[in-house]
């Protein structure tokens, strides 16, 4: 025979594990210094500017 499982306790354990996973993800996202956040923002802005600067307009495609 198998062991009897208390479903209430199993559900609570599962909820705790899910909350811990969310908390770990939040620690990685929000647990950074101001300098790290500013560096990421600067890199993101630079990448967006680079892509925007190299975008082809429809008028550029029609030129011979």
Secondary structure as a PSIPRED ss2 file (coil, helix, strand):
# PSIPRED VFORMAT (PSIPRED V4.0)

   1 X C   1.000  0.000  0.000
   2 X C   1.000  0.000  0.000
   3 X C   1.000  0.000  0.000
   4 X C   1.000  0.000  0.000
   5 X C   1.000  0.000  0.000
   6 X C   1.000  0.000  0.000
   7 X H   0.000  1.000  0.000
   8 X H   0.000  1.000  0.000
   9 X H   0.000  1.000  0.000
  10 X H   0.000  1.000  0.000
  11 X H   0.000  1.000  0.000
  12 X H   0.000  1.000  0.000
  13 X H   0.000  1.000  0.000
  14 X H   0.000  1.000  0.000
  15 X H   0.000  1.000  0.000
  16 X H   0.000  1.000  0.000
  17 X H   0.000  1.000  0.000
  18 X H   0.000  1.000  0.000
  19 X H   0.000  1.000  0.000
  20 X H   0.000  1.000  0.000
  21 X H   0.000  1.000  0.000
  22 X H   0.000  1.000  0.000
  23 X H   0.000  1.000  0.000
  24 X H   0.000  1.000  0.000
  25 X H   0.000  1.000  0.000
  26 X H   0.000  1.000  0.000
  27 X H   0.000  1.000  0.000
  28 X H   0.000  1.000  0.000
  29 X H   0.000  1.000  0.000
  30 X H   0.000  1.000  0.000
  31 X C   1.000  0.000  0.000
  32 X C   1.000  0.000  0.000
  33 X C   1.000  0.000  0.000
  34 X H   0.000  1.000  0.000
  35 X H   0.000  1.000  0.000
  36 X H   0.000  1.000  0.000
  37 X H   0.000  1.000  0.000
  38 X H   0.000  1.000  0.000
  39 X H   0.000  1.000  0.000
  40 X H   0.000  1.000  0.000
  41 X H   0.000  1.000  0.000
  42 X H   0.000  1.000  0.000
  43 X H   0.000  1.000  0.000
  44 X H   0.000  1.000  0.000
  45 X H   0.000  1.000  0.000
  46 X H   0.000  1.000  0.000
  47 X H   0.000  1.000  0.000
  48 X H   0.000  1.000  0.000
  49 X H   0.000  1.000  0.000
  50 X H   0.000  1.000  0.000
  51 X H   0.000  1.000  0.000
  52 X H   0.000  1.000  0.000
  53 X H   0.000  1.000  0.000
  54 X C   1.000  0.000  0.000
  55 X C   1.000  0.000  0.000
  56 X C   1.000  0.000  0.000
  57 X C   1.000  0.000  0.000
  58 X H   0.000  1.000  0.000
  59 X H   0.000  1.000  0.000
  60 X H   0.000  1.000  0.000
  61 X H   0.000  1.000  0.000
  62 X H   0.000  1.000  0.000
  63 X C   1.000  0.000  0.000
  64 X C   1.000  0.000  0.000
